[in-house]
Amino acid sequence: MRDLPPPRSMPDTIGLNPFTASPFLPGILKEHLDDETARWAAEHCTAMGELVAGPLDELAATADRHGPVLHPYDKRGDRVDRVEFHPAWDEVVDIAYRRFGIAAMSHRGGVLGLPGRAPEVAKQALFFLLAHADRNVVTGLTMTDVLARTLRLYSPELAERYLPRLTTTDGTGWQAAMFLTEKAGGSDVGANEVEARRDGDGWRVHGDKWFCSNCQADVILTLARPEGAGPGTDGLGLFLVRRSLDDGTRNAYVINRLKDKLGTRGLASGEVTFQGAHAELVGGPGVGFRQMTEMLNQTRVANAIVAAALVHRSHLEAREHAEGRAAFGRRLADQPLMREVLGELAQEAESCTRLAFHTAVLLQRADAGDATAGALLRTLTPLVKYHTARRAQWACHEAMEVRGGNGYIEDWPNARMVRDAHLLSIWEGSGNIMLLDFARALRRTRSGPALVAALTELAPGMAGRAEAWGRELAAWEELGVEEAQYALRALGEGYVRLLSDALTSGDREAARG
């Protein structure tokens, strides 16, 4: 029997580097990056992990406890809509944007000494580690990264103008946001009412946006219906709106109030009214919504990465507590029921991490021109986002329960983790919306055969199970609209279980070897 921990021991994860403590994340880097880039990524992931194990977690917790404050007016009564943050928020921003350059590294070379652009997997590994501590700054970080990519893909003129400000790492860089949700249109974006009107050579945007995270951002992408455009999503355009204009004056929109949220309390999420704000067109009717869908798929990859980070940290929190605490004359970790819980958490930590990074790998391949990877990315991302968000909620609850009463106390990390986890199944689409989007992508991309082939390629021994799912898919495709929706959850959850098994199986390792 192992020696017992000291009496009254209350272990935590302070000093535990989540990168070097992971039995699989370093291997993911080696598998999907060339040797030199994998070494570069591992070096900086180790450095990020050390910060998470040290000051970063407390900085993030402090910023969350002392959330943003909106100052609508200055002392002279002029409208300013200044959002005040605690200094701890600024320190986390500095780590993410300046020190590690996470928002910049996919869009230009030279970040952290890497000559070219960083591969998606390397960037997401740093993002994954940062999200062990912070779920506030990472939201704006995601939107800044995605906005830069959107401009690169769809508007070279705007990219030339704004990418230098979005990708600088000198501490003066811009942050970005996406304002999509309206009172009339939450998930039903086609019902949106915000209107864009031509004004000379430009556009003016009018109307209310209901849920605007990172609302203090310097530059915003928003959906609006150009005057005279048709109904539904085909009538929407995608516009870029700046906070300040070239002459330094405020653009014409106001932040009405900040949301009082369950979690991610350090993030400024507000309600915004456009009052004829100057806007620049990224994509007009028939194009703008498709561009927005591409943006959402990228933010959903990030959502899955954050969810996986919470599952991973939940396992570390539970494991460290159970290894360092005794009850009834034995270590908690040596007792059968606890070993069962820890085993489930360990399994989910690996499964969710591999699933999330699988979407990052597909994005990396799609950006390199792989059309099959692009179709798989479009189909799988909403499904992986749906699954990992739910598992994060479960894992954070389990880790809180393992720690017991202390887990329920704000001095410990569990309560904040539980609160933040509940955002992940809502942000960028709730569970039902993700399943409907999975179905929509299945039909539009005709990716069913590729999904089956992907399982067999990952784990040849799963060919029989993959073909059986393919038959389920064929039967589902014959159903009517209502019947298909009733059967959709089982179809999607069945595939994600197969994909998880393929990504974590020994058969896959043998195939790679």
C-alpha positions, 0 to 999 in steps of 0.5 A: 500500500502506498504511503498516505498523504499528509493529514488535512491535505487539500491538493490543487494543480498550482505548479502543474504544467498541463502540456508536460502533464498530458500523455497525448498533446505532445504526440498530437504535435509530432503527428501533425507537424514537421519535426522542426515545427513540432519542436518549436511548438513544444517549446512554446507550449511548455512556456505557456503551460508554465504560465498556466501553472503559475501566475496566469490562472490567478490573473484569469480568476481575478479578471473574472471576479472583477468584471468589466464596467461600462462608462456610457458618459465622460465627466462632461456628459459626452457619450464615450461607451468606455469599458473599464477592465481590471488590470489582470485582464490587461495582463492576460491580453498581453500574454495572449496577443503580444507575448505569444502572438496567437491572433497573429501567427496564422496570418504572417510569419515572424511570430515567436521566431517562426519564419512562416505562418504557424500551422493551425494545429500549433496555434490551437495547441497554445490556445488549448493551454491558455483556455485551461486558465482563461475563457474570457480573453480567448473569446475575443482572441478567437474572433480576432483570428477569425476576422483576420482570416475572413478578410484574407479569404474574401476581401484582399483590399480590406485585408491590406488595410487592416491586417497589420493592425490585427496582427501586430504583436507590439502591444498596440494591436486591434481586437475584433468581435462579431455582432450577429444575434438580434432579438428577432433572429437568434439561431434563425439568422434569416429573421435579422432586421438590422439594415444597411443603407448606402451613403455615397461610396459607403454604407450606414448600418442601423438597428439593434444587436442583442448579444455582442461579446468583446463589445469594446473591440476595435473592429467588428464583423456584423450581418445586416440586410442591405436596403431593398435586399430580399428576405431570409439569409440570402438577403444578408450582407457581411459588413465591417464596422470600426469603433473609431473612424480615421479622424479619431471620432467615434463611429455611430453606435452605442453600447446600451448595457453589459450582460450579467452572465452566468459565466465568462464574467470577465468578458464584456458582452453587451447590447449594441444599437447601430445609429447609422454607423459607417460600415464597409462591405465584405460580402453582399446578399447571396454571399455575406451569409455564406462568408459568415457560415465559414466564420462560424465554422472556425469559431466552432473549432475554437469552441471545441478546443476550449471545451476539450481544455476544460475536460482536460483540466477537469481530469487534472484537478480530480486526479491531483485531488484524489492522489493527494487526499486520503479518506477511510485510511486509503488514498482516494485514488486507490479506492475503486469508485474513485478510480472509476471516476478518474478513468472516465475523466481520463478517457474523456480528456483524451477523446475530446482533445483528439476530436477537437484537434481533428477539426484543427487538422482538417482546417489545416488540410483544407487551407492547403487545398484539400477539398475532401478535408474541407467537406469533412471540416464543414460536416464534422465541426458542428458535430464535434462542437456539440459533443465536446461542449456537453462533455465539458459540462459533465467533466466540470461537474465531476471534478467539482464533485471529486473535490467535494465541498471545496469544489463548491467554493469560489476560492477553488477553480471548479465553480468558475469552470462549471459556469464557463462550461455552460457557455460552450453549448450555447455560443455559436449555436446550441446543441439542436442547431449544431445537429441541424447544421450537421444534417445541412452540411451532410446534404450539401457536401454529400460527405457521407462516403468520405465520413465512412472512409475517414473512419476506416483510414484512421482505424482499419479494424473499424471498417465493419462499424464504419460501413454499418454507420454508412447504412444507417446514413443511407436509411436516414436520407430516405426519411421525411423531414420530420422523421429525419429530424427525430432520428438525427441525434442518434445518427450524429452521436453514433458517428462521433462515438465512432470517430472518438474510438478511431482517434484513440484506438490502438488499431490506429496506432498500429496503422500509423506504425 
